[in-house]
Amino acid sequence: MELKTKITAEDGKQEIFITREFDIPLHLLFIRK
């Protein structure tokens, strides 16, 4: 099973980037109610 969350942190910096992949169609990602 492949991990779909990627955490990136660089040495000497106070920032963390978290990237998450979703296996859903794009039109379902932005549903408005």
N, C-alpha and C positions, 0 to 999 in steps of 0.2 A: 504494500500500500504506500503510495507516494504522499509525502507531506505537501499540503497546499498552503501553509503559512510560512513565510520567509521573514526572518528578523535580521536586520542589518544594522550594525553599530560600528563606527570607525573609532580607532584609537585617538585620544586627545580631543574628542568632541563630545558635547553633551546632548546628542540627538540620537534617536533610535527610529528606524523606519520599519514598519510592519506592513507586509504585503500579503494579501489573502486572495486566493483564486476561488471562483465560484463556478460550478458546473450547472448553470441555469441560463436559459435564453435571455438576451439583453432586454427584451421588452418586459420581462417579468421583474427585472431588477429595479425598475423605476415606475412601479404601479402607484397611481394616485387614487385616493378614495374620496 
